[in-house]
Amino acid sequence: MAKKSHQEMSPELLEALLENPHESLIVIDAEGVVRFVSEAGLEYRGLAKEQALGRPLAEVDPDSLLERVVKTGKAEIGRMYVIGGRQIVIARIPLKDADGRVVGAAGKLLFWNPEQLQELIRQAQVLEGRLDYYEKELKQLYGRRYSLDSIIGQSKPMQSAKRVAAQAAASELAVLITGETGTGKELFAHAIHQMSSRRDKPFVRVNCAAIPGELFEAELFGYEAGAFTGASRQGKPGRFELAHGGTIFLDEVGELAPQMQAKLLRVIQERQVERLGGTKVLDLDFRVIAATNRDLEEMMKQGRFRQDLFYRLNIFRLFTPPLRAIAEDIPRLVYSLLAHIRAEATRAPRTVRPGAMDLLKAHDWPGNVRELRNALERASAQAGSGDLKEADLPPELHHAGHRAEADLPLGTMRDAVEHAERQAIQRALDACGGNRSRAADVLGIHRSGLYQKMARYGWKDGNV
């Protein structure tokens, strides 16, 4: 008995291919006579094999256009067709011999129903949307380092923030990052994502303050073609779809109007979205990180922020301390920022004179790191490649230094220490919105220690 060549297809494989239950296949010859119909094809047509094989296609399936492919020799892919009362998507393919002559045609099922094709289109839109999103974000994202080590600061408040970030990264729970503008909330969000199990999936940022109310749903949940005037003809995936499998970062979440908060809450709770103009509910997998410089607890008391949304977001709470509360970190930040400035400019200082550094540490920095960088850029333009001196710093920093000296009362060393301690406590409480636990973290002391100091200085609900 001759051995079968490894290049030959066995009858079993050929039969399994033709009778694939996931496809409905019909084959005709050049005269339009049915030569093969798979079991699935017979079932859809409600025919027995003997009712189809050897008969003209016009008798077996009068609505079929497969004979047209025999005449034209051109394939027709992705055509809609009704068979057995059910709408499907098919391909009509001409069959040719070695000389290129059309010897028949095959009709093959591509999708069981149009919804499968729509889902494929939706997935393509999501991929296209992600590509567009990352293309726009590439310049901002390129060169960033997303580890906690890249966030400058060794003070106790910064160490506390980094510790919470590491704990949050090990979980799938929501994170709420609070802090003043310019304190690095987005950097912490990136770091948490990068340390999490979702690091290889999308990180999608949404600036809640920048989206007009009338476009909020379209931006976050997406829309189908023709959903509203001006909508893209292809439709568009929303930010939650783009974040599927990864992290969605809701920046400035405190700026959302109440009606938008309700819609956001529903999506976060149900992990489902429905595009505008669509009927299909999409099940999504995402991790939520939100950030705000607002006092959400106070907003809840005023009825301006939903309690249920707050508690849904506020599972891990991370506070980014203001620059005035971490003055010991300012020298590290200054030299790091100067290195970035030198990389972008031809001339910038490499060293900072002690007097200039003292002024930098004494300033209140209401704009925090953003303001610090702005001040250093202005100072660098004047200092050039030389040392950064007091005279190079903006005028407002000199005024801050004079104010600090003028505020210091005359008296004993103990009086001066107590005055500085009271000021430090007051500034920490102001920076933390009166939250004493967070103020204790900022000051680097235990909460009970803060209470003892406040009691010693006769601290009530107001200032001393």
C-alpha positions as CSV (number, residue, x, y, z in Angstrom):
1,M,0.0,0.0,0.0
2,A,1.4,3.3,-1.0
3,K,2.3,5.8,1.7
4,K,0.2,9.0,1.8
5,S,2.2,12.1,1.1
6,H,2.4,14.7,3.9
7,Q,1.3,17.3,1.3
8,E,-2.0,15.6,0.7
9,M,-5.1,16.5,2.6
10,S,-6.9,13.5,4.1
11,P,-10.6,12.9,3.4
12,E,-11.3,13.4,7.0
13,L,-9.7,16.9,7.0
14,L,-11.5,17.9,3.8
15,E,-14.8,16.7,5.2
16,A,-14.3,18.6,8.5
17,L,-13.4,21.8,6.5
18,L,-16.5,21.6,4.2
19,E,-18.9,20.6,7.1
20,N,-17.6,23.2,9.5
21,P,-20.7,23.9,11.7
22,H,-19.7,27.6,12.0
23,E,-20.0,28.2,8.3
24,S,-22.8,27.6,5.8
25,L,-21.2,26.6,2.4
26,I,-22.8,26.0,-1.0
27,V,-20.9,25.3,-4.2
28,I,-22.2,25.4,-7.8
29,D,-20.5,24.6,-11.1
30,A,-20.2,26.7,-14.2
31,E,-23.7,25.8,-15.3
32,G,-25.3,26.8,-12.0
33,V,-25.9,23.3,-10.8
34,V,-25.5,22.7,-7.0
35,R,-22.6,20.3,-6.4
36,F,-22.2,20.7,-2.6
37,V,-24.2,22.1,0.3
38,S,-23.0,21.8,3.9
39,E,-25.3,20.4,6.6
40,A,-25.6,23.9,8.1
41,G,-26.6,25.2,4.6
42,L,-29.2,22.6,4.2
43,E,-30.6,23.3,7.7
44,Y,-30.9,27.0,7.0
45,R,-32.8,26.3,3.8
46,G,-34.9,23.6,5.3
47,L,-33.9,21.1,2.7
48,A,-32.7,17.5,2.5
49,K,-29.5,16.7,0.6
50,E,-31.3,14.9,-2.2
51,Q,-33.5,18.0,-2.7
52,A,-30.4,20.2,-3.4
53,L,-27.5,18.2,-5.0
54,G,-27.6,18.0,-8.8
55,R,-30.4,20.5,-9.1
56,P,-30.2,24.1,-10.6
57,L,-29.5,26.7,-8.0
58,A,-32.6,28.7,-9.2
59,E,-34.7,25.8,-7.9
60,V,-32.8,25.2,-4.7
61,D,-32.4,28.9,-3.7
62,P,-34.3,31.3,-6.1
63,D,-33.1,34.4,-4.4
64,S,-29.4,33.5,-4.6
65,L,-27.1,35.7,-6.7
66,L,-24.3,33.2,-6.8
67,E,-24.6,32.6,-10.5
68,R,-23.8,36.3,-11.1
69,V,-20.3,35.6,-9.7
70,V,-19.8,32.8,-12.2
71,K,-20.6,35.3,-15.0
72,T,-18.5,38.2,-13.7
73,G,-15.6,36.2,-12.1
74,K,-15.5,38.9,-9.3
75,A,-15.8,38.1,-5.6
76,E,-18.6,39.8,-3.6
77,I,-17.5,40.0,0.1
78,G,-19.6,41.1,3.0
79,R,-23.0,41.2,1.3
80,M,-26.3,41.0,3.2
81,Y,-28.6,38.1,2.5
82,V,-31.8,36.6,3.9
83,I,-31.9,32.9,4.3
84,G,-34.5,30.9,6.2
85,G,-36.1,34.2,7.3
86,R,-32.8,35.3,8.9
87,Q,-30.5,38.1,7.8
88,I,-26.9,37.1,7.5
89,V,-23.6,38.4,6.0
90,I,-22.0,36.3,3.2
91,A,-19.2,36.1,0.7
92,R,-19.6,35.0,-2.9
93,I,-16.4,33.7,-4.3
94,P,-15.6,32.6,-8.0
95,L,-13.8,29.3,-8.3
96,K,-11.1,29.2,-11.0
97,D,-9.0,26.4,-12.5
98,A,-5.2,26.5,-13.1
99,D,-5.8,28.5,-16.4
100,G,-7.9,31.1,-14.7
101,R,-11.2,29.9,-16.2
102,V,-14.2,30.2,-13.9
103,V,-15.5,26.7,-13.2
104,G,-18.0,27.5,-10.4
105,A,-18.7,29.6,-7.4
106,A,-18.9,29.2,-3.6
107,G,-21.3,31.0,-1.2
108,K,-19.9,31.2,2.3
109,L,-21.3,32.5,5.6
110,L,-19.2,35.3,7.2
111,F,-21.5,36.3,10.1
112,W,-24.6,34.8,11.5
113,N,-26.2,38.1,11.8
114,P,-25.5,41.8,11.1
115,E,-24.9,42.5,14.8
116,Q,-21.7,40.4,14.6
117,L,-20.5,42.6,11.8
118,Q,-21.5,45.7,13.7
119,E,-19.5,44.5,16.7
120,L,-16.5,43.9,14.5
121,I,-16.9,47.5,13.1
122,R,-17.2,48.8,16.7
123,Q,-14.0,47.0,17.7
124,A,-12.3,48.5,14.7
125,Q,-13.6,52.0,15.7
126,V,-12.2,51.5,19.2
127,L,-8.8,50.6,17.9
128,E,-8.9,53.5,15.5
129,G,-10.0,55.8,18.4
130,R,-7.2,54.6,20.6
131,L,-4.7,55.2,17.8
132,D,-6.0,58.7,17.3
133,Y,-6.0,59.4,21.1
134,Y,-2.4,58.1,21.6
135,E,-1.2,60.0,18.5
136,K,-2.4,63.2,20.1
137,E,-1.1,62.3,23.5
138,L,2.3,61.0,22.3
139,K,4.3,64.2,22.6
140,Q,3.0,64.7,26.2
141,L,3.5,61.1,27.2
142,Y,6.9,60.5,25.5
143,G,9.8,60.7,27.9
144,R,7.7,60.5,31.0
145,R,8.7,58.0,33.7
146,Y,5.7,56.5,35.5
147,S,7.4,55.0,38.6
148,L,7.1,56.6,42.0
149,D,10.9,57.0,42.0
150,S,10.5,59.6,39.3
151,I,8.2,61.8,41.6
152,I,10.6,64.1,43.4
153,G,10.3,64.3,47.2
154,Q,11.6,62.6,50.3
155,S,9.7,64.6,52.9
156,K,7.3,62.7,55.2
157,P,4.2,64.0,53.4
158,M,5.5,62.8,50.1
159,Q,6.5,59.5,51.5
160,S,3.0,59.1,52.9
161,A,1.5,59.9,49.4
162,K,3.8,57.4,47.7
163,R,2.9,54.8,50.3
164,V,-0.8,55.2,49.6
165,A,-0.1,55.1,45.8
166,A,1.8,51.8,46.1
167,Q,-1.1,50.3,48.1
168,A,-3.6,51.5,45.6
169,A,-1.6,50.1,42.7
170,A,-1.8,46.6,44.2
171,S,-5.6,46.7,44.1
172,E,-8.3,47.2,41.5
173,L,-10.2,49.7,43.7
174,A,-11.0,53.3,42.7
175,V,-8.6,56.1,43.8
176,L,-9.4,59.7,44.6
177,I,-6.4,62.0,44.4
178,T,-6.9,65.4,46.1
179,G,-4.6,68.4,46.3
180,E,-4.1,71.9,45.1
181,T,-3.4,72.7,41.5
182,G,0.1,71.9,40.4
183,T,0.9,69.3,43.1
184,G,1.4,66.4,40.7
185,K,-2.0,64.6,40.9
186,E,-1.7,63.4,37.3
187,L,1.8,62.1,37.9
188,F,0.6,60.0,40.8
189,A,-2.3,58.7,38.6
190,H,0.2,57.6,35.9
191,A,2.4,56.0,38.6
192,I,-0.4,54.0,40.0
193,H,-1.4,52.8,36.6
194,Q,2.2,51.9,35.7
195,M,2.6,49.9,38.9
196,S,-0.7,48.1,38.5
197,S,-1.5,44.9,36.6
198,R,-3.1,47.1,33.9
199,R,0.2,48.7,33.0
200,D,0.2,47.3,29.5
201,K,-3.3,48.5,28.8
202,P,-4.6,52.0,27.9
203,F,-4.4,54.9,30.3
204,V,-7.0,57.4,29.1
205,R,-7.2,60.9,30.6
206,V,-10.5,62.8,30.7
207,N,-10.4,66.5,31.7
208,C,-13.9,66.9,33.1
209,A,-13.6,70.6,33.3
210,A,-12.8,70.9,29.6
211,I,-15.8,69.0,28.2
212,P,-18.9,71.1,27.4
213,G,-22.0,69.7,29.1
214,E,-23.8,69.0,25.7
215,L,-20.9,66.9,24.5
216,F,-20.2,65.0,27.8
217,E,-22.1,61.8,26.9
218,A,-20.7,61.7,23.3
219,E,-17.1,62.1,24.6
220,L,-17.3,59.7,27.4
221,F,-19.8,57.1,26.1
222,G,-19.3,57.5,22.3
223,Y,-22.0,57.6,19.6
224,E,-23.2,55.8,16.5
225,A,-23.2,57.2,13.0
226,G,-25.8,60.0,12.6
227,A,-26.6,60.1,16.3
228,F,-26.8,63.9,16.2
229,T,-26.1,66.8,13.9
230,G,-22.4,67.0,13.1
231,A,-21.8,63.4,14.3
232,S,-19.1,61.5,12.4
233,R,-20.4,59.2,9.7
234,Q,-18.5,56.3,11.1
235,G,-19.5,56.8,14.7
236,K,-17.0,57.2,17.5
237,P,-16.0,55.2,20.6
238,G,-16.1,57.0,23.9
239,R,-13.3,57.4,26.4
240,F,-14.6,54.5,28.5
241,E,-14.5,52.2,25.5
242,L,-10.9,53.4,24.8
243,A,-10.0,52.6,28.4
244,H,-11.3,49.0,28.2
245,G,-8.9,46.7,30.0
246,G,-7.0,49.7,31.4
247,T,-7.4,52.8,33.5
248,I,-9.6,55.9,33.0
249,F,-8.3,59.0,34.8
250,L,-11.1,61.5,35.5
251,D,-9.2,64.8,36.1
252,E,-11.0,67.8,37.7
253,V,-14.0,65.5,38.6
254,G,-15.2,68.2,41.0
255,E,-16.1,70.4,38.0
256,L,-18.9,68.1,36.8
257,A,-22.5,69.4,36.8
258,P,-24.9,67.3,39.0
259,Q,-26.7,65.7,36.0
260,M,-23.3,64.6,34.6
261,Q,-22.3,63.2,37.9
262,A,-25.4,60.9,37.9
263,K,-24.6,59.6,34.4
264,L,-20.9,59.0,35.4
265,L,-22.0,57.2,38.6
266,R,-24.2,54.8,36.6
267,V,-21.4,53.8,34.2
268,I,-18.9,53.3,37.1
269,Q,-21.4,51.2,39.1
270,E,-22.6,49.0,36.2
271,R,-19.4,48.9,34.1
272,Q,-21.6,49.3,31.0
273,V,-22.1,52.0,28.4
274,E,-24.5,52.5,25.6
275,R,-23.4,54.8,22.7
276,L,-25.6,57.7,21.8
277,G,-28.0,56.6,19.1
278,G,-27.1,52.9,19.7
279,T,-29.1,50.1,21.2
280,K,-26.3,47.7,22.2
281,V,-25.1,47.7,25.8
282,L,-21.3,47.3,26.0
283,D,-19.8,45.5,29.0
284,L,-16.5,47.2,29.8
285,D,-13.5,46.5,32.2
286,F,-11.8,49.6,33.5
287,R,-10.2,51.0,36.7
288,V,-11.1,54.5,37.8
289,I,-8.7,57.1,39.2
290,A,-10.2,60.5,39.8
291,A,-8.6,63.8,40.8
292,T,-9.7,67.2,42.0
293,N,-8.5,70.4,43.7
294,R,-11.9,71.0,45.2
295,D,-13.1,70.1,48.7
296,L,-15.7,67.4,47.7
297,E,-16.9,66.9,51.3
298,E,-17.8,70.6,51.5
299,M,-19.4,70.4,48.1
300,M,-21.5,67.4,49.3
301,K,-22.8,69.5,52.2
302,Q,-23.8,72.2,49.8
303,G,-25.5,69.7,47.5
304,R,-23.1,70.3,44.6
305,F,-21.5,66.8,44.6
306,R,-23.3,63.5,44.9
307,Q,-22.6,61.5,48.0
308,D,-23.0,58.2,46.2
309,L,-20.5,59.2,43.5
310,F,-18.1,60.4,46.2
311,Y,-18.2,57.2,48.1
312,R,-17.8,55.2,44.8
313,L,-14.6,57.2,44.0
314,N,-13.2,57.7,47.5
315,I,-12.0,54.1,48.3
316,F,-8.3,54.9,48.2
317,R,-7.7,58.5,49.2
318,L,-4.4,60.1,48.2
319,F,-3.5,63.6,49.2
320,T,-0.7,65.4,47.2
321,P,0.8,68.0,49.6
322,P,1.3,71.6,48.5
323,L,4.8,72.9,48.0
324,R,4.7,75.2,51.1
325,A,4.2,72.1,53.3
326,I,7.2,70.2,51.9
327,A,9.8,73.0,51.8
328,E,12.6,70.5,52.5
329,D,11.9,69.0,49.0
330,I,12.2,72.3,47.2
331,P,16.0,72.0,46.6
332,R,15.5,68.6,45.0
333,L,12.7,69.9,42.8
334,V,14.7,73.0,41.9
335,Y,17.6,71.1,40.6
336,S,15.4,68.5,38.8
337,L,13.5,71.3,37.1
338,L,16.7,73.2,36.1
339,A,17.9,70.0,34.4
340,H,14.7,69.8,32.4
341,I,15.0,73.5,31.5
342,R,18.7,73.0,30.4
343,A,17.5,70.1,28.1
344,E,15.1,72.5,26.4
345,A,17.2,75.8,26.4
346,T,20.7,76.5,25.3
347,R,21.6,78.4,28.5
348,A,20.4,77.7,32.0
349,P,22.0,77.6,35.5
350,R,23.5,74.5,37.0
351,T,23.9,75.8,40.5
352,V,21.7,77.9,42.9
353,R,23.2,80.4,45.4
354,P,22.2,79.8,49.0
355,G,20.4,83.1,49.3
356,A,18.3,82.3,46.2
357,M,17.5,78.9,47.5
358,D,16.3,80.5,50.8
359,L,14.0,82.8,48.9
360,L,12.6,79.8,46.9
361,K,12.0,77.9,50.2
362,A,10.3,80.9,51.9
363,H,7.7,81.5,49.1
364,D,4.1,80.2,49.6
365,W,3.8,78.9,46.1
366,P,0.1,79.1,45.5
367,G,0.7,77.6,42.1
368,N,2.9,74.9,43.5
369,V,5.3,73.0,41.1
370,R,3.8,74.7,38.0
371,E,4.5,78.1,39.6
372,L,8.0,77.0,40.7
373,R,8.9,75.9,37.2
374,N,7.6,79.2,35.7
375,A,9.7,81.2,38.2
376,L,12.8,79.1,37.4
377,E,12.3,79.5,33.7
378,R,12.1,83.3,34.1
379,A,15.1,83.3,36.4
380,S,17.1,81.1,34.0
381,A,16.5,83.5,31.1
382,Q,18.2,86.2,33.2
383,A,20.9,84.1,34.8
384,G,22.0,82.3,31.7
385,S,24.7,79.7,32.3
386,G,26.0,81.3,35.5
387,D,24.8,80.6,39.1
388,L,21.2,81.4,39.8
389,K,21.3,84.4,42.2
390,E,18.7,86.2,44.3
391,A,18.7,89.1,41.8
392,D,17.6,86.6,39.1
393,L,14.4,85.6,40.9
394,P,11.1,87.2,40.1
395,P,10.2,90.2,42.3
396,E,7.3,88.4,44.1
397,L,9.8,86.0,45.7
398,H,11.8,88.8,47.2
399,H,8.6,90.2,48.8
400,A,7.9,86.8,50.3
401,G,11.3,86.8,52.0
402,H,10.8,90.2,53.5
403,R,7.3,89.3,54.7
404,A,8.7,86.2,56.4
405,E,11.2,88.3,58.3
406,A,8.7,91.0,59.2
407,D,6.3,88.4,60.6
408,L,8.8,86.9,63.0
409,P,8.2,88.6,66.5
410,L,11.0,89.7,68.8
411,G,11.5,87.6,71.8
412,T,13.3,84.6,73.2
413,M,14.4,81.6,71.1
414,R,11.5,79.6,72.6
415,D,9.1,82.3,71.5
416,A,10.5,82.1,67.9
417,V,10.2,78.3,67.9
418,E,6.6,78.4,69.1
419,H,5.7,81.1,66.6
420,A,7.2,79.0,63.7
421,E,5.4,75.9,65.0
422,R,2.0,77.7,65.2
423,Q,2.5,79.0,61.6
424,A,3.5,75.6,60.3
425,I,0.3,74.1,61.9
426,Q,-1.9,76.8,60.5
427,R,-0.5,76.5,57.0
428,A,-0.8,72.7,57.1
429,L,-4.5,73.0,58.2
430,D,-5.2,75.6,55.5
431,A,-3.5,73.4,52.8
432,C,-5.6,70.4,53.9
433,G,-8.9,72.2,54.2
434,G,-9.0,71.8,58.0
435,N,-8.5,68.0,57.9
436,R,-6.4,67.4,60.9
437,S,-5.3,63.8,60.0
438,R,-4.0,65.0,56.6
439,A,-2.4,68.0,58.3
440,A,-0.5,65.7,60.7
441,D,0.8,63.7,57.7
442,V,1.9,66.9,56.0
443,L,3.7,68.0,59.2
444,G,5.3,64.6,59.6
445,I,3.9,64.0,63.1
446,H,1.3,61.6,64.6
447,R,-2.3,62.9,64.8
448,S,-2.3,62.7,68.6
449,G,0.9,64.8,68.6
450,L,-0.9,67.5,66.5
451,Y,-3.8,67.5,68.9
452,Q,-1.5,68.0,71.9
453,K,0.3,70.9,70.2
454,M,-3.0,72.5,69.3
455,A,-4.3,72.1,72.9
456,R,-1.0,73.7,74.2
457,Y,-1.5,76.7,72.0
458,G,-5.2,77.1,72.9
459,W,-6.3,76.1,69.4
460,K,-10.1,76.1,68.9
461,D,-12.0,75.7,65.6
462,G,-10.4,78.8,64.2
463,N,-6.9,80.2,64.1
464,V,-4.7,80.8,67.1
